[in-house]
Amino acid sequence: MTYRLVVRDEVDTDLIETEGWYESKQTGKGTIILCAITSVFANLRHGSSPYPGFLTSLFTG
């Protein structure tokens, strides 16, 4: 299946703010979130679909 993903410019700002917010709650958590999101975009770029529930695992523990 072919698809087109359009990411708006505001996403960069949102991701930076999100990383900072999570980092302020727990050191290292912001980096983990940003890496996970980056991984999703990389998988999409290469035609892979991320496995279901991958973000859920970040919020447990």
C-alpha positions in Angstrom: 0.0 0.0 0.0 1.2 3.5 -0.8 0.4 6.5 1.2 1.5 10.1 1.6 2.3 11.5 5.0 2.3 15.2 5.4 3.9 16.6 8.6 3.2 20.2 9.3 6.0 22.6 10.4 4.4 23.0 13.8 5.4 19.4 14.6 9.0 20.4 15.3 7.9 22.9 17.9 5.5 20.4 19.4 8.1 17.7 19.7 10.6 20.0 21.4 8.0 21.1 23.9 6.9 17.6 24.5 10.5 16.4 25.1 11.1 19.3 27.5 7.8 18.6 29.4 8.6 14.8 29.9 12.2 15.6 30.7 11.0 18.0 33.5 8.9 15.2 35.0 11.7 12.5 34.9 15.2 12.8 33.7 15.7 10.8 30.5 12.0 10.4 29.8 11.9 13.2 27.2 14.7 11.6 25.3 13.0 8.3 25.3 9.8 9.8 24.0 11.6 11.7 21.3 13.5 8.6 20.2 10.3 6.6 20.0 8.6 9.2 17.9 11.7 9.5 15.6 11.6 5.7 15.3 8.0 5.8 14.1 8.7 8.3 11.4 11.7 6.3 10.3 9.6 3.1 10.1 6.9 5.0 8.1 9.6 6.4 5.8 10.8 2.9 5.1 7.3 1.4 4.6 7.2 -0.5 7.9 4.3 -0.1 10.2 5.1 0.3 13.9 3.8 -2.5 16.1 0.6 -1.8 18.0 0.9 -0.5 21.5 4.6 0.6 21.3 3.9 3.9 22.9 1.9 2.3 25.7 5.1 0.5 26.8 6.8 3.8 27.3 4.3 4.9 29.9 4.5 1.9 32.1 7.1 1.4 34.7 
